[in-house]
Amino acid sequence: MNPSFEISKESKGKEKSSSLYPRDTTFRDDPNAHKIYDKMIETIQNANTMYYESDLEQSIDGANIGKGHYKIWLKKPNYVRIEAYRYEKAKGVLIGEGGIIKT
């Protein structure tokens, strides 16, 4: 099946919403979900700091070639700290201050 796509642009001076969603999609706009999403974006944009932590696994053709863990701290304006841990080796740290990255 080859779904049809619609790309809308401005027409007759009135702006139409742009979309690349199939016309026959079963998903419809949910105003309550939109409110939650908009609040989430506003919260992220207004945050002065953010923190993220994750584990990762690397594989090639299904064979595990390494595991690791990383932590990221962001602070406005223009500060970042990234700590990367490979379970087999020591950690690495990157610190960003404006346009400068330190190791």
Summary of the structure (lengths in Angstrom):
residues: 103
radius of gyration: 21.5
end to end distance: 51.0
largest distance: 62.0
contacts: 185
relative contact order: 0.11
helix: 16%
strand: 46%
